[in-house]
Amino acid sequence: MKKKLMALIMAVSFLGVSGAPALAKSCKGTIKEFDGKTMVVEIKGKCKANVGDKVKIKVKKQKAIEGC
């Protein structure tokens, strides 16, 4: 019984520690303006980011589609 209880406690604590980065905020949008160091982004849908939050932006390049 003690082993099962200890396993449950370890699982819950592991989820609490590793689950936070896994549930990171993800927002999608389009760049509307870019002037030097200032960028204006229009967000699609809901986004939980707030003013002053540090963000990392990955640019998704659009692939050309070739046709016949």
All heavy atoms as TSV, in Angstrom:
chain	resi	resn	atom	element	x	y	z
A	1	MET	N	N	0.821	-1.191	0.000
A	1	MET	CA	C	0.000	0.000	0.000
A	1	MET	C	C	0.867	1.257	0.000
A	1	MET	O	O	0.552	2.216	-0.695
A	1	MET	CB	C	-0.929	-0.046	1.228
A	1	MET	CG	C	-1.871	1.102	1.319
A	1	MET	SD	S	-3.095	0.968	0.013
A	1	MET	CE	C	-4.118	2.332	0.385
A	2	LYS	N	N	1.952	1.239	0.774
A	2	LYS	CA	C	2.822	2.406	0.840
A	2	LYS	C	C	3.495	2.665	-0.507
A	2	LYS	O	O	3.681	3.812	-0.886
A	2	LYS	CB	C	3.883	2.222	1.923
A	2	LYS	CG	C	3.341	2.306	3.327
A	2	LYS	CD	C	4.441	2.181	4.349
A	2	LYS	CE	C	3.885	2.256	5.753
A	2	LYS	NZ	N	4.940	2.162	6.768
A	3	LYS	N	N	3.820	1.587	-1.233
A	3	LYS	CA	C	4.463	1.745	-2.546
A	3	LYS	C	C	3.511	2.409	-3.535
A	3	LYS	O	O	3.905	3.258	-4.312
A	3	LYS	CB	C	4.938	0.398	-3.078
A	3	LYS	CG	C	6.137	-0.151	-2.350
A	3	LYS	CD	C	6.585	-1.456	-2.968
A	3	LYS	CE	C	7.775	-2.028	-2.224
A	3	LYS	NZ	N	8.219	-3.306	-2.808
A	4	LYS	N	N	2.242	2.016	-3.509
A	4	LYS	CA	C	1.255	2.606	-4.412
A	4	LYS	C	C	1.031	4.076	-4.089
A	4	LYS	O	O	0.925	4.920	-4.981
A	4	LYS	CB	C	-0.065	1.850	-4.333
A	4	LYS	CG	C	-0.012	0.480	-4.947
A	4	LYS	CD	C	-1.364	-0.197	-4.865
A	4	LYS	CE	C	-1.310	-1.592	-5.460
A	4	LYS	NZ	N	-2.610	-2.274	-5.390
A	5	LEU	N	N	0.973	4.396	-2.803
A	5	LEU	CA	C	0.789	5.780	-2.390
A	5	LEU	C	C	1.990	6.633	-2.784
A	5	LEU	O	O	1.829	7.750	-3.284
A	5	LEU	CB	C	0.557	5.845	-0.874
A	5	LEU	CG	C	0.247	7.221	-0.298
A	5	LEU	CD1	C	-1.010	7.801	-0.931
A	5	LEU	CD2	C	0.087	7.142	1.203
A	6	MET	N	N	3.198	6.083	-2.599
A	6	MET	CA	C	4.404	6.814	-2.968
A	6	MET	C	C	4.478	7.011	-4.485
A	6	MET	O	O	4.858	8.076	-4.969
A	6	MET	CB	C	5.655	6.068	-2.479
A	6	MET	CG	C	6.939	6.822	-2.734
A	6	MET	SD	S	6.974	8.455	-1.979
A	6	MET	CE	C	7.413	8.037	-0.336
A	7	ALA	N	N	4.065	6.006	-5.252
A	7	ALA	CA	C	4.054	6.125	-6.715
A	7	ALA	C	C	3.069	7.205	-7.160
A	7	ALA	O	O	3.354	7.975	-8.080
A	7	ALA	CB	C	3.696	4.789	-7.347
A	8	LEU	N	N	1.924	7.280	-6.507
A	8	LEU	CA	C	0.932	8.304	-6.828
A	8	LEU	C	C	1.458	9.696	-6.512
A	8	LEU	O	O	1.307	10.628	-7.322
A	8	LEU	CB	C	-0.364	8.033	-6.058
A	8	LEU	CG	C	-1.493	9.037	-6.280
A	8	LEU	CD1	C	-1.944	8.996	-7.731
A	8	LEU	CD2	C	-2.651	8.745	-5.346
A	9	ILE	N	N	2.099	9.849	-5.367
A	9	ILE	CA	C	2.668	11.144	-4.989
A	9	ILE	C	C	3.752	11.556	-5.974
A	9	ILE	O	O	3.810	12.716	-6.400
A	9	ILE	CB	C	3.207	11.099	-3.543
A	9	ILE	CG1	C	2.045	10.956	-2.560
A	9	ILE	CG2	C	4.036	12.333	-3.225
A	9	ILE	CD1	C	2.469	10.674	-1.143
A	10	MET	N	N	4.607	10.623	-6.379
A	10	MET	CA	C	5.680	10.932	-7.337
A	10	MET	C	C	5.098	11.327	-8.691
A	10	MET	O	O	5.581	12.246	-9.350
A	10	MET	CB	C	6.617	9.733	-7.481
A	10	MET	CG	C	7.437	9.445	-6.238
A	10	MET	SD	S	8.547	10.783	-5.815
A	10	MET	CE	C	9.743	10.611	-7.100
A	11	ALA	N	N	4.051	10.629	-9.130
A	11	ALA	CA	C	3.437	10.938	-10.421
A	11	ALA	C	C	2.826	12.332	-10.418
A	11	ALA	O	O	2.982	13.091	-11.368
A	11	ALA	CB	C	2.377	9.887	-10.749
A	12	VAL	N	N	2.128	12.678	-9.350
A	12	VAL	CA	C	1.500	13.998	-9.257
A	12	VAL	C	C	2.553	15.098	-9.185
A	12	VAL	O	O	2.434	16.135	-9.829
A	12	VAL	CB	C	0.541	14.056	-8.046
A	12	VAL	CG1	C	0.061	15.472	-7.801
A	12	VAL	CG2	C	-0.627	13.118	-8.258
A	13	SER	N	N	3.619	14.865	-8.424
A	13	SER	CA	C	4.664	15.887	-8.335
A	13	SER	C	C	5.408	16.033	-9.656
A	13	SER	O	O	5.772	17.133	-10.045
A	13	SER	CB	C	5.644	15.568	-7.206
A	13	SER	OG	O	6.364	14.387	-7.498
A	14	PHE	N	N	5.619	14.947	-10.372
A	14	PHE	CA	C	6.283	15.021	-11.670
A	14	PHE	C	C	5.428	15.778	-12.674
A	14	PHE	O	O	5.920	16.596	-13.439
A	14	PHE	CB	C	6.585	13.616	-12.203
A	14	PHE	CG	C	7.259	13.611	-13.537
A	14	PHE	CD1	C	8.585	13.981	-13.657
A	14	PHE	CD2	C	6.568	13.254	-14.684
A	14	PHE	CE1	C	9.210	13.988	-14.887
A	14	PHE	CE2	C	7.177	13.256	-15.912
A	14	PHE	CZ	C	8.510	13.627	-16.015
A	15	LEU	N	N	4.135	15.531	-12.654
A	15	LEU	CA	C	3.225	16.240	-13.555
A	15	LEU	C	C	3.210	17.731	-13.245
A	15	LEU	O	O	3.179	18.554	-14.148
A	15	LEU	CB	C	1.809	15.667	-13.433
A	15	LEU	CG	C	0.746	16.309	-14.317
A	15	LEU	CD1	C	1.114	16.124	-15.783
A	15	LEU	CD2	C	-0.615	15.708	-14.034
A	16	GLY	N	N	3.269	18.089	-11.971
A	16	GLY	CA	C	3.283	19.496	-11.585
A	16	GLY	C	C	4.532	20.209	-12.049
A	16	GLY	O	O	4.490	21.364	-12.459
A	17	VAL	N	N	5.669	19.520	-12.022
A	17	VAL	CA	C	6.934	20.137	-12.427
A	17	VAL	C	C	7.078	20.152	-13.936
A	17	VAL	O	O	7.440	21.152	-14.540
A	17	VAL	CB	C	8.129	19.389	-11.779
A	17	VAL	CG1	C	9.444	19.887	-12.327
A	17	VAL	CG2	C	8.075	19.542	-10.276
A	18	SER	N	N	6.794	19.031	-14.595
A	18	SER	CA	C	7.014	18.947	-16.036
A	18	SER	C	C	5.805	19.410	-16.836
A	18	SER	O	O	5.923	19.694	-18.024
A	18	SER	CB	C	7.352	17.515	-16.434
A	18	SER	OG	O	6.235	16.680	-16.225
A	19	GLY	N	N	4.647	19.481	-16.237
A	19	GLY	CA	C	3.444	19.862	-16.956
A	19	GLY	C	C	3.367	21.341	-17.284
A	19	GLY	O	O	2.741	21.733	-18.255
A	20	ALA	N	N	4.022	22.186	-16.485
A	20	ALA	CA	C	3.944	23.631	-16.707
A	20	ALA	C	C	4.549	24.043	-18.063
A	20	ALA	O	O	3.897	24.759	-18.815
A	20	ALA	CB	C	4.615	24.369	-15.559
A	21	PRO	N	N	5.772	23.607	-18.406
A	21	PRO	CA	C	6.297	23.970	-19.722
A	21	PRO	C	C	5.525	23.324	-20.866
A	21	PRO	O	O	5.440	23.888	-21.952
A	21	PRO	CB	C	7.730	23.456	-19.700
A	21	PRO	CG	C	8.075	23.303	-18.283
A	21	PRO	CD	C	6.789	22.992	-17.583
A	22	ALA	N	N	4.962	22.155	-20.626
A	22	ALA	CA	C	4.212	21.475	-21.682
A	22	ALA	C	C	2.938	22.232	-22.041
A	22	ALA	O	O	2.450	22.125	-23.156
A	22	ALA	CB	C	3.881	20.059	-21.254
A	23	LEU	N	N	2.403	22.986	-21.093
A	23	LEU	CA	C	1.188	23.750	-21.333
A	23	LEU	C	C	1.505	25.205	-21.663
A	23	LEU	O	O	0.796	26.112	-21.251
A	23	LEU	CB	C	0.279	23.673	-20.099
A	23	LEU	CG	C	-0.174	22.272	-19.698
A	23	LEU	CD1	C	-0.945	22.337	-18.395
A	23	LEU	CD2	C	-1.009	21.638	-20.787
A	24	ALA	N	N	2.572	25.430	-22.396
A	24	ALA	CA	C	3.011	26.780	-22.732
A	24	ALA	C	C	1.966	27.485	-23.594
A	24	ALA	O	O	1.193	26.852	-24.307
A	24	ALA	CB	C	4.342	26.735	-23.463
A	25	LYS	N	N	1.958	28.780	-23.531
A	25	LYS	CA	C	1.026	29.581	-24.308
A	25	LYS	C	C	1.422	29.518	-25.780
A	25	LYS	O	O	2.582	29.635	-26.131
A	25	LYS	CB	C	1.053	31.017	-23.831
A	25	LYS	CG	C	0.669	31.173	-22.390
A	25	LYS	CD	C	0.891	32.588	-21.915
A	25	LYS	CE	C	0.647	32.688	-20.438
A	25	LYS	NZ	N	0.989	33.981	-19.911
A	26	SER	N	N	0.445	29.368	-26.634
A	26	SER	CA	C	0.690	29.327	-28.069
A	26	SER	C	C	-0.324	30.233	-28.749
A	26	SER	O	O	-1.526	30.047	-28.583
A	26	SER	CB	C	0.558	27.896	-28.584
A	26	SER	OG	O	0.742	27.864	-29.972
A	27	CYS	N	N	0.168	31.198	-29.487
A	27	CYS	CA	C	-0.695	32.133	-30.200
A	27	CYS	C	C	-0.270	32.167	-31.666
A	27	CYS	O	O	0.903	32.046	-31.970
A	27	CYS	CB	C	-0.565	33.533	-29.612
A	27	CYS	SG	S	-0.932	33.629	-27.863
A	28	LYS	N	N	-1.231	32.356	-32.537
A	28	LYS	CA	C	-0.939	32.455	-33.963
A	28	LYS	C	C	-1.462	33.793	-34.459
A	28	LYS	O	O	-2.481	34.287	-33.996
A	28	LYS	CB	C	-1.598	31.321	-34.736
A	28	LYS	CG	C	-1.025	29.973	-34.399
A	28	LYS	CD	C	-1.645	28.886	-35.228
A	28	LYS	CE	C	-1.049	27.551	-34.844
A	28	LYS	NZ	N	-1.604	26.466	-35.647
A	29	GLY	N	N	-0.736	34.388	-35.422
A	29	GLY	CA	C	-1.157	35.674	-35.939
A	29	GLY	C	C	-0.387	36.074	-37.171
A	29	GLY	O	O	0.409	35.307	-37.712
A	30	THR	N	N	-0.598	37.309	-37.602
A	30	THR	CA	C	0.026	37.861	-38.790
A	30	THR	C	C	0.685	39.184	-38.446
A	30	THR	O	O	0.098	39.987	-37.724
A	30	THR	CB	C	-1.038	38.110	-39.888
A	30	THR	OG1	O	-1.777	36.907	-40.083
A	30	THR	CG2	C	-0.407	38.528	-41.195
A	31	ILE	N	N	1.883	39.419	-38.968
A	31	ILE	CA	C	2.582	40.685	-38.739
A	31	ILE	C	C	1.929	41.760	-39.600
A	31	ILE	O	O	1.813	41.608	-40.808
A	31	ILE	CB	C	4.072	40.559	-39.082
A	31	ILE	CG1	C	4.730	39.524	-38.172
A	31	ILE	CG2	C	4.768	41.911	-38.955
A	31	ILE	CD1	C	6.173	39.210	-38.542
A	32	LYS	N	N	1.491	42.839	-38.976
A	32	LYS	CA	C	0.843	43.944	-39.695
A	32	LYS	C	C	1.827	45.073	-39.983
A	32	LYS	O	O	1.754	45.695	-41.031
A	32	LYS	CB	C	-0.347	44.482	-38.894
A	32	LYS	CG	C	-1.486	43.522	-38.803
A	32	LYS	CD	C	-2.044	43.253	-40.176
A	32	LYS	CE	C	-3.171	42.258	-40.138
A	32	LYS	NZ	N	-3.691	41.948	-41.456
A	33	GLU	N	N	2.712	45.386	-39.038
A	33	GLU	CA	C	3.709	46.453	-39.220
A	33	GLU	C	C	5.025	45.992	-38.650
A	33	GLU	O	O	5.075	45.252	-37.683
A	33	GLU	CB	C	3.283	47.722	-38.465
A	33	GLU	CG	C	2.136	48.479	-39.060
A	33	GLU	CD	C	1.874	49.752	-38.275
A	33	GLU	OE1	O	2.846	50.420	-37.870
A	33	GLU	OE2	O	0.693	50.059	-38.059
A	34	PHE	N	N	6.111	46.465	-39.258
A	34	PHE	CA	C	7.450	46.184	-38.739
A	34	PHE	C	C	8.305	47.408	-39.001
A	34	PHE	O	O	8.552	47.761	-40.142
A	34	PHE	CB	C	8.042	44.938	-39.413
A	34	PHE	CG	C	9.335	44.500	-38.783
A	34	PHE	CD1	C	9.334	43.897	-37.545
A	34	PHE	CD2	C	10.541	44.703	-39.418
A	34	PHE	CE1	C	10.511	43.492	-36.950
A	34	PHE	CE2	C	11.720	44.305	-38.837
A	34	PHE	CZ	C	11.712	43.696	-37.606
A	35	ASP	N	N	8.723	48.086	-37.929
A	35	ASP	CA	C	9.488	49.312	-38.056
A	35	ASP	C	C	10.680	49.246	-37.098
A	35	ASP	O	O	10.539	49.512	-35.904
A	35	ASP	CB	C	8.598	50.525	-37.736
A	35	ASP	CG	C	9.342	51.839	-37.896
A	35	ASP	OD1	O	10.239	51.913	-38.749
A	35	ASP	OD2	O	9.016	52.785	-37.154
A	36	GLY	N	N	11.841	48.859	-37.620
A	36	GLY	CA	C	13.022	48.782	-36.771
A	36	GLY	C	C	12.901	47.699	-35.726
A	36	GLY	O	O	12.930	46.525	-36.021
A	37	LYS	N	N	12.747	48.102	-34.455
A	37	LYS	CA	C	12.633	47.146	-33.359
A	37	LYS	C	C	11.193	46.944	-32.896
A	37	LYS	O	O	10.944	46.226	-31.953
A	37	LYS	CB	C	13.473	47.612	-32.166
A	37	LYS	CG	C	14.954	47.588	-32.424
A	37	LYS	CD	C	15.720	47.973	-31.185
A	37	LYS	CE	C	17.205	47.900	-31.430
A	37	LYS	NZ	N	17.978	48.216	-30.217
A	38	THR	N	N	10.242	47.574	-33.570
A	38	THR	CA	C	8.843	47.487	-33.168
A	38	THR	C	C	8.064	46.660	-34.183
A	38	THR	O	O	8.152	46.884	-35.379
A	38	THR	CB	C	8.213	48.892	-33.078
A	38	THR	OG1	O	8.997	49.682	-32.190
A	38	THR	CG2	C	6.791	48.820	-32.573
A	39	MET	N	N	7.292	45.693	-33.661
A	39	MET	CA	C	6.501	44.828	-34.520
A	39	MET	C	C	5.061	44.811	-34.016
A	39	MET	O	O	4.827	44.671	-32.820
A	39	MET	CB	C	7.062	43.405	-34.484
A	39	MET	CG	C	6.350	42.425	-35.369
A	39	MET	SD	S	6.955	40.726	-35.196
A	39	MET	CE	C	8.659	40.899	-35.607
A	40	VAL	N	N	4.107	44.965	-34.929
A	40	VAL	CA	C	2.694	44.900	-34.586
A	40	VAL	C	C	2.151	43.599	-35.171
A	40	VAL	O	O	2.256	43.354	-36.361
A	40	VAL	CB	C	1.916	46.105	-35.155
A	40	VAL	CG1	C	0.432	45.985	-34.850
A	40	VAL	CG2	C	2.469	47.399	-34.598
A	41	VAL	N	N	1.580	42.764	-34.299
A	41	VAL	CA	C	1.077	41.465	-34.716
A	41	VAL	C	C	-0.419	41.395	-34.451
A	41	VAL	O	O	-0.880	41.721	-33.355
A	41	VAL	CB	C	1.791	40.332	-33.942
A	41	VAL	CG1	C	1.261	38.974	-34.359
A	41	VAL	CG2	C	3.284	40.404	-34.141
A	42	GLU	N	N	-1.192	40.964	-35.446
A	42	GLU	CA	C	-2.625	40.744	-35.276
A	42	GLU	C	C	-2.818	39.273	-34.935
A	42	GLU	O	O	-2.432	38.393	-35.688
A	42	GLU	CB	C	-3.390	41.094	-36.552
A	42	GLU	CG	C	-4.892	40.955	-36.408
A	42	GLU	CD	C	-5.630	41.367	-37.668
A	42	GLU	OE1	O	-5.176	42.309	-38.322
A	42	GLU	OE2	O	-6.633	40.724	-37.978
A	43	ILE	N	N	-3.409	38.997	-33.771
A	43	ILE	CA	C	-3.568	37.646	-33.263
A	43	ILE	C	C	-4.889	37.053	-33.749
A	43	ILE	O	O	-5.920	37.713	-33.725
A	43	ILE	CB	C	-3.544	37.641	-31.711
A	43	ILE	CG1	C	-2.257	38.265	-31.192
A	43	ILE	CG2	C	-3.729	36.241	-31.168
A	43	ILE	CD1	C	-1.008	37.526	-31.548
A	44	LYS	N	N	-4.826	35.776	-34.164
A	44	LYS	CA	C	-6.029	35.043	-34.562
A	44	LYS	C	C	-6.541	34.279	-33.348
A	44	LYS	O	O	-5.811	33.518	-32.733
A	44	LYS	CB	C	-5.706	34.035	-35.664
A	44	LYS	CG	C	-5.248	34.649	-36.950
A	44	LYS	CD	C	-4.903	33.573	-37.950
A	44	LYS	CE	C	-4.317	34.177	-39.200
A	44	LYS	NZ	N	-3.864	33.142	-40.139
A	45	GLY	N	N	-7.781	34.481	-32.979
A	45	GLY	CA	C	-8.374	33.756	-31.860
A	45	GLY	C	C	-7.948	34.304	-30.515
A	45	GLY	O	O	-7.513	35.449	-30.384
A	46	LYS	N	N	-8.038	33.445	-29.483
A	46	LYS	CA	C	-7.709	33.852	-28.117
A	46	LYS	C	C	-6.220	33.660	-27.865
A	46	LYS	O	O	-5.605	32.740	-28.375
A	46	LYS	CB	C	-8.500	33.032	-27.112
A	46	LYS	CG	C	-9.988	33.287	-27.150
A	46	LYS	CD	C	-10.704	32.483	-26.095
A	46	LYS	CE	C	-12.195	32.750	-26.137
A	46	LYS	NZ	N	-12.911	31.962	-25.127
A	47	CYS	N	N	-5.644	34.535	-27.055
A	47	CYS	CA	C	-4.239	34.444	-26.680
A	47	CYS	C	C	-4.122	34.892	-25.227
A	47	CYS	O	O	-4.637	35.938	-24.856
A	47	CYS	CB	C	-3.379	35.322	-27.579
A	47	CYS	SG	S	-1.629	35.147	-27.256
A	48	LYS	N	N	-3.430	34.094	-24.414
A	48	LYS	CA	C	-3.325	34.401	-22.994
A	48	LYS	C	C	-2.106	35.256	-22.669
A	48	LYS	O	O	-1.819	35.490	-21.517
A	48	LYS	CB	C	-3.264	33.101	-22.191
A	48	LYS	CG	C	-4.535	32.292	-22.292
A	48	LYS	CD	C	-4.452	31.045	-21.459
A	48	LYS	CE	C	-5.725	30.228	-21.575
A	48	LYS	NZ	N	-5.632	28.996	-20.787
A	49	ALA	N	N	-1.376	35.738	-23.667
A	49	ALA	CA	C	-0.204	36.565	-23.427
A	49	ALA	C	C	-0.642	37.954	-22.957
A	49	ALA	O	O	-1.701	38.461	-23.342
A	49	ALA	CB	C	0.629	36.681	-24.693
A	50	ASN	N	N	0.172	38.552	-22.114
A	50	ASN	CA	C	-0.117	39.878	-21.582
A	50	ASN	C	C	0.969	40.856	-22.004
A	50	ASN	O	O	2.043	40.454	-22.453
A	50	ASN	CB	C	-0.187	39.828	-20.048
A	50	ASN	CG	C	-1.339	38.994	-19.561
A	50	ASN	OD1	O	-2.430	39.059	-20.116
A	50	ASN	ND2	N	-1.112	38.203	-18.534
A	51	VAL	N	N	0.705	42.136	-21.833
A	51	VAL	CA	C	1.687	43.172	-22.135
A	51	VAL	C	C	2.889	42.985	-21.213
A	51	VAL	O	O	2.733	42.799	-20.006
A	51	VAL	CB	C	1.072	44.572	-21.938
A	51	VAL	CG1	C	2.122	45.649	-22.138
A	51	VAL	CG2	C	-0.086	44.783	-22.895
A	52	GLY	N	N	4.075	42.978	-21.774
A	52	GLY	CA	C	5.292	42.829	-20.986
A	52	GLY	C	C	5.817	41.403	-20.934
A	52	GLY	O	O	6.904	41.175	-20.429
A	53	ASP	N	N	5.052	40.423	-21.443
A	53	ASP	CA	C	5.525	39.043	-21.464
A	53	ASP	C	C	6.641	38.897	-22.498
A	53	ASP	O	O	6.596	39.513	-23.565
A	53	ASP	CB	C	4.395	38.072	-21.836
A	53	ASP	CG	C	3.382	37.901	-20.730
A	53	ASP	OD1	O	3.642	38.384	-19.613
A	53	ASP	OD2	O	2.343	37.281	-20.990
A	54	LYS	N	N	7.639	38.085	-22.165
A	54	LYS	CA	C	8.699	37.796	-23.120
A	54	LYS	C	C	8.202	36.708	-24.058
A	54	LYS	O	O	7.592	35.728	-23.635
A	54	LYS	CB	C	9.962	37.328	-22.406
A	54	LYS	CG	C	10.618	38.420	-21.600
A	54	LYS	CD	C	11.910	37.936	-20.993
A	54	LYS	CE	C	12.561	39.051	-20.199
A	54	LYS	NZ	N	13.836	38.625	-19.608
A	55	VAL	N	N	8.453	36.881	-25.350
A	55	VAL	CA	C	7.995	35.917	-26.344
A	55	VAL	C	C	9.142	35.527	-27.275
A	55	VAL	O	O	10.114	36.255	-27.419
A	55	VAL	CB	C	6.831	36.477	-27.195
A	55	VAL	CG1	C	5.613	36.738	-26.350
A	55	VAL	CG2	C	7.233	37.730	-27.918
A	56	LYS	N	N	8.998	34.373	-27.873
A	56	LYS	CA	C	9.935	33.909	-28.887
A	56	LYS	C	C	9.113	33.676	-30.144
A	56	LYS	O	O	8.112	32.955	-30.124
A	56	LYS	CB	C	10.609	32.616	-28.433
A	56	LYS	CG	C	11.610	32.088	-29.417
A	56	LYS	CD	C	12.292	30.845	-28.854
A	56	LYS	CE	C	13.317	30.331	-29.839
A	56	LYS	NZ	N	13.970	29.103	-29.329
A	57	ILE	N	N	9.523	34.281	-31.240
A	57	ILE	CA	C	8.752	34.219	-32.473
A	57	ILE	C	C	9.474	33.325	-33.465
A	57	ILE	O	O	10.659	33.504	-33.737
A	57	ILE	CB	C	8.551	35.622	-33.073
A	57	ILE	CG1	C	7.764	36.477	-32.086
A	57	ILE	CG2	C	7.841	35.544	-34.411
A	57	ILE	CD1	C	7.649	37.917	-32.484
A	58	LYS	N	N	8.740	32.351	-34.014
A	58	LYS	CA	C	9.264	31.493	-35.070
A	58	LYS	C	C	8.513	31.845	-36.343
A	58	LYS	O	O	7.284	31.832	-36.370
A	58	LYS	CB	C	9.042	30.017	-34.745
A	58	LYS	CG	C	9.894	29.510	-33.607
A	58	LYS	CD	C	9.677	28.021	-33.419
A	58	LYS	CE	C	10.503	27.498	-32.285
A	58	LYS	NZ	N	10.290	26.050	-32.079
A	59	VAL	N	N	9.255	32.147	-37.398
A	59	VAL	CA	C	8.638	32.499	-38.671
A	59	VAL	C	C	8.418	31.216	-39.460
A	59	VAL	O	O	9.337	30.425	-39.647
A	59	VAL	CB	C	9.526	33.472	-39.462
A	59	VAL	CG1	C	8.898	33.780	-40.801
A	59	VAL	CG2	C	9.746	34.744	-38.670
A	60	LYS	N	N	7.191	31.005	-39.893
A	60	LYS	CA	C	6.863	29.843	-40.692
A	60	LYS	C	C	6.880	30.267	-42.156
A	60	LYS	O	O	6.079	31.100	-42.581
A	60	LYS	CB	C	5.482	29.307	-40.307
A	60	LYS	CG	C	5.091	28.061	-41.037
A	60	LYS	CD	C	3.748	27.541	-40.549
A	60	LYS	CE	C	3.374	26.286	-41.289
A	60	LYS	NZ	N	2.060	25.782	-40.866
A	61	LYS	N	N	7.828	29.717	-42.896
A	61	LYS	CA	C	7.940	30.063	-44.312
A	61	LYS	C	C	6.894	29.311	-45.107
A	61	LYS	O	O	6.664	28.132	-44.892
A	61	LYS	CB	C	9.336	29.720	-44.819
A	61	LYS	CG	C	10.419	30.545	-44.151
A	61	LYS	CD	C	11.766	30.221	-44.717
A	61	LYS	CE	C	12.824	31.060	-44.013
A	61	LYS	NZ	N	14.161	30.768	-44.510
A	62	GLN	N	N	6.279	30.021	-46.048
A	62	GLN	CA	C	5.266	29.394	-46.885
A	62	GLN	C	C	5.969	28.714	-48.055
A	62	GLN	O	O	6.831	29.296	-48.711
A	62	GLN	CB	C	4.284	30.423	-47.385
A	62	GLN	CG	C	3.462	31.034	-46.270
A	62	GLN	CD	C	2.478	32.068	-46.783
A	62	GLN	OE1	O	2.471	32.414	-47.958
A	62	GLN	NE2	N	1.642	32.580	-45.903
A	63	LYS	N	N	5.569	27.487	-48.312
A	63	LYS	CA	C	6.153	26.724	-49.408
A	63	LYS	C	C	5.368	26.983	-50.678
A	63	LYS	O	O	4.141	27.101	-50.644
A	63	LYS	CB	C	6.159	25.230	-49.089
A	63	LYS	CG	C	7.026	24.882	-47.903
A	63	LYS	CD	C	6.994	23.403	-47.629
A	63	LYS	CE	C	7.842	23.050	-46.428
A	63	LYS	NZ	N	7.786	21.619	-46.115
A	64	ALA	N	N	6.083	27.043	-51.800
A	64	ALA	CA	C	5.424	27.220	-53.077
A	64	ALA	C	C	4.829	25.897	-53.517
A	64	ALA	O	O	5.422	24.834	-53.340
A	64	ALA	CB	C	6.419	27.720	-54.120
A	65	ILE	N	N	3.644	25.955	-54.101
A	65	ILE	CA	C	2.972	24.752	-54.601
A	65	ILE	C	C	3.101	24.757	-56.122
A	65	ILE	O	O	2.667	25.696	-56.790
A	65	ILE	CB	C	1.498	24.721	-54.177
A	65	ILE	CG1	C	1.390	24.723	-52.660
A	65	ILE	CG2	C	0.784	23.522	-54.773
A	65	ILE	CD1	C	-0.033	24.852	-52.149
A	66	GLU	N	N	3.707	23.714	-56.625
A	66	GLU	CA	C	3.882	23.618	-58.075
A	66	GLU	C	C	2.711	22.853	-58.663
A	66	GLU	O	O	2.249	21.867	-58.110
A	66	GLU	CB	C	5.190	22.896	-58.386
A	66	GLU	CG	C	6.406	23.662	-57.951
A	66	GLU	CD	C	7.689	22.980	-58.363
A	66	GLU	OE1	O	7.644	22.098	-59.238
A	66	GLU	OE2	O	8.723	23.315	-57.788
A	67	GLY	N	N	2.253	23.311	-59.800
A	67	GLY	CA	C	1.151	22.647	-60.489
A	67	GLY	C	C	1.564	22.205	-61.879
A	67	GLY	O	O	2.651	22.497	-62.370
A	68	CYS	N	N	0.703	21.460	-62.516
A	68	CYS	CA	C	0.992	20.958	-63.863
A	68	CYS	C	C	0.723	22.026	-64.900
A	68	CYS	O	O	-0.211	22.724	-64.850
A	68	CYS	CB	C	0.152	19.739	-64.165
A	68	CYS	SG	S	0.407	18.374	-63.055
